[in-house]
Amino acid sequence: MSLAFSKNLGEHLQGVVVGPPVYDPRGNLQNMVIYPIFPLELTADPPDLITLSEALNLGLRLTDTGVVSRVQADNPLPTSIIAGESEILIGSTQLRSVQFSCLLGPRRKAALPVNCVEEGRATEYQAEFSRADACPWPLRAYKMEQLARFGEPTQYLVWDRIKNYLSDTATASETHDIHSMLDQNSYQLQSLSNVFPLQPGQVGAICTIGQNLVLELFGDPEILEDRYDQVLRSAMVEALTQPSDKVVHPDRVHHFMPHIIEACQKSKVLNNRSLKESGRCLAFAAVGISGQALISEGRLIHLSAHQKCIGQSRPLADLVPAMESARSNWEDHRPPSLDTLGEAYIRRRRRYNAFKSKLQDFSPSDTCDSSKTSKTHNEIQTADTSKSAPAPRPLNPELHKFFLRLLSRH
């Protein structure tokens, strides 16, 4: 399994390319640089799944089971939903964080594996979670390492890690709430987000934050676009709460993905019986590196990874010449296929938006009937054609009389 997974992941990563570095020229964020990732080829068809945040706005129900490690998910929609690794679930109960990336199948109920990330607050049985948000990378990296080594993070160790992290970053929270870090830095997170704009067709990003490299990669650019705010917030909150002027050298960044492929040769399948038919997630870890990947029908849905590069970071100011050289080299030698990527993505995105708009027609009351069959992406896109069909018209009076005479003879 591990070797096959490594080969599959390697084939996927051969189909993407790491773009030039993006950093804050004003110097307000000197410990973070982003390298966008682009697909070398983009198919015509958009994905037939949506993000957790989108689904919550369309009728997905996430309720507290009263057990810290499980949240009940009820998907009334005729499409799959991606619950991303470590997404924080927020509602009128104890905060949870999704353990690993998984797919919630169409019109399915499932027990979603989670960790509690707010030790000082009690659970509220059957309370609902109304939105999802980003989780800081230090906790994500720890959880992924625990998943790879033990199959599930130990809850009290997660709580200890959060308390230490909040203390190290001088973040006040009476309930030891990991999301309080994002709340405390909300203004800066908002004001600095425009430094790293999403580019058309982009499917992922490698971020260097101090001595850390983190990667977030999706199989489809539409999913990244809908998740991009979370991707940024997850990385930026670490840069803001652990300030420095150092980042990892660009040469090291380009070795990150080969190291991921090598590390995933020893991976662990993460099992969940209620999600076993909706893709497979694997966690991997090696010296200084950890990650997880969600695969469905041989396709990569989501990959996230972290690498600690101790002693291999330098001041951003010293690396500006190297990064500007990388930018210039990119402009001279960028893959020709990227010249049409933007236009191709606009066409896909238009179809994807139409697909999502059709999902609004499926209210929970209409979609909970199990006797109704799930509609595919193409069926949803063309569902409105039946609405425009003309209503039946009565027969011509003479023709009506003819049929009456004909039938009366028998």
MOSUL-V272133 format. One record per helix or strand of 2 or more residues. SS is the DSSP state (hx for helix, st for strand). FROM is the first residue (numbers start at 0). LEN is the number of residues. If there is no record, write none. Layout:
ss: [SS:SS]
from: [FROM:FROM]
len: [LEN:LEN]
This chain:
ss: [hx:st:st:st:hx:st:st:st:st:st:st:st:st:hx:hx:hx:hx:st:st:hx:st:hx:hx:st:hx:st:st:st:st:hx:hx:hx:hx:hx:hx]
from: [1:15:31:48:51:60:69:79:87:95:101:108:127:136:154:179:185:201:211:220:245:249:255:266:272:279:288:298:312:315:335:363:376:382:396]
len: [12:7:8:3:7:4:5:4:4:3:3:8:6:14:14:5:10:8:7:21:3:4:8:4:3:7:8:10:3:18:24:4:5:6:12]
